[in-house]
Amino acid sequence: MSENNEKQDPSFSQLGISPAILTVLGKMKFSIPTPIQREAIPVAILGQDLIGVAQTGTGKTLAFGIPMIQRLPGLHGRGLVLLPTRELALQVEENLRQFGGAFGMKTVALIGGQAISNQIFALKRKPDIIIATPGRLIDHIKRRTVRLDDVKVLVLDEADMMFDMGFAPQIEEVLASVPKLRQTMLFSATMPPAIVKLAAKHLKTPIHIEMAPSGTTAKLVDQEMYVVKKEDKFIQLEKILKNYQGSVLIFTRTKHGAANLTKSLIGVGQKAVEIHSNLSFGRRRLAMADFKSKKSRILVATDIAARGIDVSGIELVVNYNLPDNSEDYVHRIGRTGRAGLTGKAISFATPDQLKDIRSIEKVINKTFNLTKFAELDRSTVFSSHSKSGRRTSFNRNNSFGSSRPASRSSSPLATPTYRPASRFGGSGAVSSFKGRDFNRGGFKSGGARSSGFKSHSKSTGRRP
């Protein structure tokens, strides 16, 4: 294939999408697919199981929504999408309703916090696509108000978060209720061992599509880490807010922390609202509506909003507290720098959190340039070298450096290449694996390390 062709971005018309869907995409002003859409849609349209790993905010909903809407009429069955939070479920339902409605397809969202009687009424209309959180879906299964024996396409979106939130038993129960003969797709920004085990057990030779290494942060987000004493955090936050004019999303570690910080911000004249699980679903929706409409400039949230919102134009994300789970850092800062826009992320770490800083660096494979308002406690330090032995750093201009010469694939922002994956999660690799090659610890070993993958790589034009 010529170098020219490799540099060209394919349009949706080159992905095997039906003319009718292409017409709707055109009306919705979608012209160029995102990398995950470009690679996942052709695979999914063929009915193959797949695992899609891509940074948050890269269009995963259409990556599975387009193939599902195209395939379901010929399958004479329904689609089922499982998500971890109510907000995310409503967001996906809205997107699929707008898109599928053009073809007469009906959707329903089954989530907690809403009257179950209304959901039962909606289910009697025989929706084509069910979007649900695991707990509420299990309620309907036990009430026998929904049957899943006609599910032909199953999607687990933000699958890793569902396992972090303890949904594994419910997911297993749902999977026991759907037909074994189905298409299954998993999408996420990170790929922990729990997903590997799920894939080995429930997916049939899935194609693995990874647009960036698991944990890669959005490239348009400029990241800073402030080392600051706990008692000085609010003072620094006030200074930061004066330097930005747009919408701001602030993450706290606890529900009470979110509530108290919101009160403090309102006390100094900021228009702020809070969102966390102590609030009723109605109040959470109202807070989101105020934030989206710019009625409230600041949204203070726990990790319930790390993946559950898609608000355009968030200028700044502040991690007032570092996340308990280092991988959640990727999802938090992914709320800004979306849809081709640049964004800013500033995180606060206290002097005794050097270990937590290093843990995040290991996940994102970068080393922070620290802005110090206090000295770190060096007794908590440990090696921040990545698994490959590199240390990378970045500055405010998002330039990357390494203490060793970088290979073509060493940078998280390097153009991914297609090759047989040498381990689960090779950057840009499109591969399939067989369940028997996995054990409880991850990969089967015997002499040389086994990857557990069977390569199905093929040239698809420009590398993502």
C-alpha positions in Angstrom: 0.0 0.0 0.0 1.3 3.4 -0.9 2.5 5.9 1.7 -0.1 8.3 0.5 -2.9 6.0 1.2 -1.6 5.2 4.6 -1.7 8.9 5.5 -5.3 9.3 4.4 -8.1 9.2 7.1 -10.8 6.9 5.8 -14.4 8.1 6.0 -17.3 6.2 7.4 -18.1 5.0 3.9 -15.1 2.8 3.8 -16.0 0.8 6.9 -18.7 -1.4 5.5 -21.6 0.7 6.9 -24.9 0.6 5.1 -25.9 3.5 2.9 -28.9 4.3 5.1 -26.7 4.6 8.2 -24.2 6.7 6.3 -27.0 9.1 5.4 -27.9 9.5 9.0 -24.3 10.0 10.0 -24.1 12.8 7.4 -27.1 14.5 8.8 -25.6 14.3 12.3 -22.4 15.9 10.9 -20.2 12.9 11.5 -17.7 12.6 8.6 -14.4 11.2 9.9 -14.4 8.2 12.3 -12.2 8.3 15.4 -9.4 5.7 15.5 -11.4 3.3 17.7 -14.4 3.7 15.4 -12.3 3.2 12.3 -10.9 -0.1 13.6 -13.8 -1.6 15.6 -16.7 -0.9 13.3 -15.6 -3.2 10.4 -14.8 -6.0 12.8 -18.1 -5.6 14.7 -20.2 -5.4 11.5 -18.9 -8.9 10.7 -20.3 -10.2 14.0 -17.0 -11.0 15.6 -16.4 -10.7 19.4 -14.0 -7.9 20.2 -12.2 -6.1 23.0 -11.7 -2.4 22.3 -9.2 -0.4 24.4 -9.2 3.3 23.7 -8.8 6.5 25.6 -11.9 7.9 27.2 -13.7 10.4 25.0 -12.8 8.8 21.7 -16.3 7.8 20.5 -16.7 4.2 21.8 -20.5 4.5 21.8 -20.7 4.8 18.0 -18.0 2.2 17.7 -20.4 -0.4 19.0 -23.7 1.4 18.3 -23.4 1.6 14.5 -22.7 -2.2 14.1 -25.4 -3.0 16.6 -28.0 -0.9 14.8 -26.9 -2.3 11.4 -27.0 -6.0 12.4 -30.0 -6.3 14.7 -32.7 -6.2 12.0 -31.2 -9.2 10.3 -30.7 -11.1 13.6 -34.3 -10.8 14.8 -33.1 -10.2 18.3 -32.2 -7.4 20.7 -29.1 -5.6 21.8 -28.0 -5.2 25.5 -25.6 -2.6 26.7 -24.3 -2.9 30.3 -22.7 0.2 32.0 -21.5 0.9 35.5 -23.3 4.2 36.4 -26.8 5.7 35.9 -25.4 8.8 34.3 -23.4 6.9 31.8 -26.3 4.6 31.0 -28.6 7.6 30.3 -26.0 9.2 28.2 -25.5 6.1 26.0 -29.3 5.6 25.8 -29.8 9.1 24.6 -27.1 8.7 21.9 -28.5 5.3 20.7 -32.1 6.6 20.8 -31.2 9.6 18.6 -29.3 7.4 16.2 -31.5 4.3 16.2 -34.7 6.3 16.1 -34.0 7.2 12.5 -34.6 3.5 11.7 -37.6 3.0 14.0 -35.5 1.3 16.7 -36.7 1.7 20.3 -34.5 1.9 23.3 -35.0 1.7 27.1 -32.7 2.6 30.0 -33.0 0.3 33.1 -31.3 2.1 35.9 -31.8 2.6 39.7 -33.2 5.8 41.0 -36.2 5.8 38.6 -39.6 4.3 39.0 -39.5 0.6 38.1 -43.1 0.8 37.0 -42.3 3.2 34.2 -39.5 0.8 33.1 -41.9 -2.1 33.1 -44.2 -0.2 30.9 -41.4 0.7 28.5 -40.3 -3.0 28.4 -43.8 -4.0 27.3 -43.2 -1.9 24.1 -40.5 -4.5 23.2 -37.5 -2.2 22.9 -34.8 -3.2 20.4 -31.9 -2.1 22.6 -31.8 -2.3 26.4 -29.2 -0.1 28.2 -28.8 -1.0 31.8 -26.8 -0.9 35.0 -26.3 -4.5 36.3 -28.2 -4.1 39.6 -31.4 -2.8 38.1 -31.3 -5.3 35.3 -31.0 -8.1 37.8 -34.1 -6.7 39.6 -36.1 -7.0 36.3 -34.8 -10.5 35.7 -35.9 -11.6 39.1 -39.3 -9.9 38.6 -39.6 -11.6 35.3 -40.3 -8.3 33.6 -37.5 -8.8 31.1 -36.2 -11.8 29.3 -32.8 -11.9 27.7 -33.1 -15.1 25.7 -33.3 -13.0 22.5 -30.2 -10.9 23.0 -28.0 -11.2 20.0 -25.5 -8.4 20.6 -24.1 -7.8 24.1 -21.9 -4.8 25.0 -20.0 -4.2 28.3 -18.9 -0.6 28.2 -16.4 0.7 30.8 -16.1 -2.9 31.7 -13.1 -2.4 34.0 -15.0 0.2 36.1 -17.8 -2.4 36.6 -15.4 -4.8 38.1 -13.9 -2.0 40.3 -17.4 -1.3 41.6 -18.0 -4.9 42.5 -20.4 -5.8 39.7 -18.7 -9.1 38.9 -21.5 -11.4 40.5 -24.2 -9.4 38.7 -22.3 -9.5 35.4 -22.0 -13.3 35.7 -25.7 -13.6 36.5 -26.6 -11.5 33.4 -24.2 -13.5 31.2 -26.0 -16.7 32.4 -29.3 -15.2 31.2 -28.3 -14.4 27.7 -27.8 -16.9 24.8 -24.4 -18.4 24.3 -24.8 -17.8 20.6 -24.3 -14.0 20.5 -21.8 -11.3 19.7 -20.0 -9.8 22.7 -18.0 -6.6 22.8 -16.0 -5.1 25.6 -14.9 -1.5 25.6 -12.8 0.3 28.1 -9.8 2.6 28.5 -7.9 0.2 30.8 -7.5 -3.6 30.7 -7.1 -5.1 34.2 -6.8 -8.9 34.8 -10.5 -9.2 35.6 -11.3 -8.3 32.0 -8.8 -10.8 30.7 -10.5 -13.5 32.8 -13.9 -12.4 31.6 -12.8 -12.5 28.0 -11.3 -15.9 28.3 -14.5 -17.3 29.8 -17.2 -15.6 27.8 -15.9 -14.4 24.5 -15.2 -16.5 21.5 -11.8 -15.8 19.9 -12.2 -12.0 20.2 -10.4 -9.5 18.1 -8.3 -7.3 20.4 -8.1 -3.6 19.2 -6.0 -1.3 21.3 -5.6 2.2 20.0 -3.2 3.2 22.8 -1.5 1.3 25.6 -3.8 0.7 28.5 -3.7 3.8 30.7 -2.7 6.2 28.0 -4.0 9.7 28.8 -5.7 11.9 26.3 -3.0 13.7 24.3 -4.7 17.1 24.2 -4.7 17.3 28.0 -1.9 19.4 29.6 -1.2 17.8 33.0 0.4 19.3 36.1 0.9 17.9 39.6 1.0 20.3 42.6 2.6 19.2 45.9 0.7 21.2 48.6 -0.1 20.8 52.2 -3.7 19.7 53.0 -4.5 23.0 54.7 -3.3 25.0 51.8 -5.3 23.2 49.1 -8.3 25.5 49.0 -6.1 28.6 48.8 -4.3 27.1 45.7 -7.7 26.1 44.2 -8.9 29.7 44.5 -5.8 31.0 42.7 -6.2 28.4 39.9 -9.9 29.2 39.4 -9.0 32.9 38.8 -6.7 31.8 35.9 -9.5 30.0 34.0 -12.8 31.2 32.7 -14.5 28.1 31.4 -16.2 25.1 33.0 -14.3 23.3 35.8 -14.7 19.7 37.1 -13.3 19.0 40.5 -12.8 15.5 41.9 -12.8 14.7 45.6 -12.1 11.3 47.2 -15.3 11.2 49.4 -18.9 12.2 49.2 -18.6 14.4 52.3 -15.5 16.0 50.9 -17.5 16.9 47.7 -20.3 18.4 49.8 -18.0 20.4 52.0 -15.9 21.7 49.1 -19.0 22.8 47.3 -20.1 24.8 50.3 -16.7 26.4 50.6 -16.7 27.4 46.9 -20.2 28.8 47.1 -19.0 30.7 50.2 -16.4 32.5 48.2 -18.8 33.5 45.4 -18.3 30.6 43.0 -21.3 29.0 41.2 -20.8 25.3 42.1 -22.9 22.2 42.3 -22.1 18.7 43.7 -22.7 15.2 42.4 -22.2 12.0 44.4 -24.0 8.9 45.5 -25.5 10.5 48.7 -27.7 12.6 46.5 -31.0 11.4 45.0 -30.9 10.6 41.3 -33.2 13.6 40.7 -30.7 15.9 42.4 -27.8 14.4 40.5 -29.6 15.0 37.2 -30.4 18.6 38.2 -26.8 19.2 39.1 -25.6 17.8 35.7 -28.2 19.9 33.9 -27.0 23.1 35.6 -23.4 22.2 34.8 -24.1 21.4 31.1 -26.1 24.6 30.7 -23.3 26.7 32.3 -25.7 27.8 35.0 -23.1 26.4 37.4 -19.5 26.9 36.3 -18.1 24.3 38.7 -19.1 20.7 39.3 -17.6 19.0 42.4 -17.8 15.2 42.1 -16.6 11.9 43.4 -15.5 9.2 40.9 -19.1 8.6 40.0 -18.5 11.3 37.4 -15.1 10.0 36.3 -16.7 8.2 33.3 -20.4 9.0 33.7 -20.5 12.4 32.0 -19.8 13.8 28.6 -20.0 17.5 28.8 -18.5 19.4 25.9 -15.9 22.2 26.6 -14.8 21.4 30.1 -11.7 23.6 30.3 -10.2 22.3 33.5 -10.2 19.2 35.6 -8.8 19.5 39.2 -8.0 16.4 41.2 -8.5 18.0 44.7 -7.7 14.5 46.0 -5.8 11.9 44.1 -7.9 8.9 43.3 -7.7 5.7 45.5 -7.2 3.7 42.3 -4.4 5.1 40.2 -6.1 3.9 37.0 -9.0 6.3 37.7 -6.7 9.2 37.1 -6.9 8.4 33.4 -10.6 8.5 33.4 -10.9 11.6 35.5 -8.7 13.8 33.3 -10.4 12.4 30.3 -13.4 14.6 31.0 -11.4 17.5 29.4 -9.6 17.6 26.1 -12.4 15.8 24.3 -13.7 16.0 20.7 -10.4 17.6 19.4 -10.4 20.4 22.0 -7.4 21.0 24.3 -7.8 20.7 28.1 -6.0 21.2 31.3 -5.7 18.9 34.4 -4.2 19.9 37.7 -3.8 17.5 40.5 -3.1 18.1 44.2 -0.8 15.8 46.2 0.1 16.2 49.8 3.8 15.8 50.9 3.2 12.2 52.1 1.7 11.0 48.7 4.9 10.5 46.7 4.0 6.8 46.5 0.6 7.7 45.0 2.3 10.0 42.5 4.7 7.3 41.4 1.8 4.8 41.1 -0.1 7.1 38.7 3.2 7.7 36.8 3.5 3.9 36.4 -0.1 3.7 35.0 0.3 6.5 32.5 4.0 5.8 31.7 5.0 9.4 32.3 6.9 11.3 35.0 5.3 14.5 36.4 7.2 17.7 36.6 6.2 18.6 40.1 5.2 22.2 41.1 6.1 22.2 44.8 4.4 24.4 47.4 5.7 21.9 50.0 8.5 19.4 50.2 7.8 15.7 49.6 8.4 13.1 52.2 11.1 11.1 50.4 10.7 8.1 52.8 7.7 7.1 50.6 9.6 7.0 47.4 10.0 4.0 45.2 11.2 3.4 41.7 9.1 5.2 39.1 10.6 3.4 36.2 8.2 1.9 33.8 8.1 -1.8 33.0 10.2 -1.2 29.9 12.9 0.5 32.0 12.1 4.0 30.6 11.2 7.2 32.5 9.4 9.8 30.5 8.5 13.3 31.4 6.3 16.0 30.1 6.1 19.7 30.5 3.3 22.3 30.1 3.7 22.2 26.3 3.1 18.4 26.3 6.6 17.7 25.0 7.8 14.2 25.9 11.2 13.1 26.8 12.9 10.0 27.9 16.1 9.1 29.8 16.8 6.6 27.1 16.5 6.8 23.3 12.9 6.1 22.4 12.0 3.5 19.9 9.2 4.1 17.4 6.7 2.5 19.7 8.0 3.7 23.1 6.1 7.0 23.3 2.5 6.8 24.4 1.7 9.2 21.6 3.6 7.4 18.9 1.5 6.2 16.0 0.4 2.6 16.9 1.5 -0.2 14.6 -0.2 -3.4 13.7 1.6 -6.5 14.7 1.0 -9.8 16.5 0.7 -8.8 20.2 3.6 -10.0 22.3 1.5 -9.6 25.4 -2.0 -8.6 26.2 -2.2 -5.0 25.3 0.4 -4.4 22.6 0.0 -0.8 21.4 -2.2 -0.6 18.3 -2.3 -4.4 17.9 -5.3 -6.1 16.5 -5.3 -9.7 17.6 -7.4 -12.5 18.8 -6.9 -14.9 21.6 -8.1 -18.3 22.7 -9.5 -18.7 26.2 -7.5 -21.9 26.8 -4.3 -19.9 26.8 -5.3 -18.0 30.0 -5.1 -19.1 33.6 -6.0 -17.4 36.8 -2.7 -15.5 36.8 -3.0 -14.2 33.3 -1.0 -16.1 30.7 0.1 -19.6 30.5 3.9 -20.1 30.6 6.0 -22.9 29.4 9.5 -22.2 28.5 9.1 -19.0 26.5 6.3 -16.7 27.6 3.1 -17.4 25.8 1.1 -14.4 24.6 -2.2 -16.2 24.5 -2.9 -14.4 21.2 -3.4 -15.6 17.7 -2.6 -12.8 15.4 -5.3 -11.7 12.9 -3.4 -8.6 11.9 -4.0 -7.2 8.5 -3.3 -4.0 6.7 -6.2 -1.6 7.0 -4.7 1.5 5.4 -3.4 4.3 7.6 -2.3 3.1 11.0 -4.4 4.5 13.8 
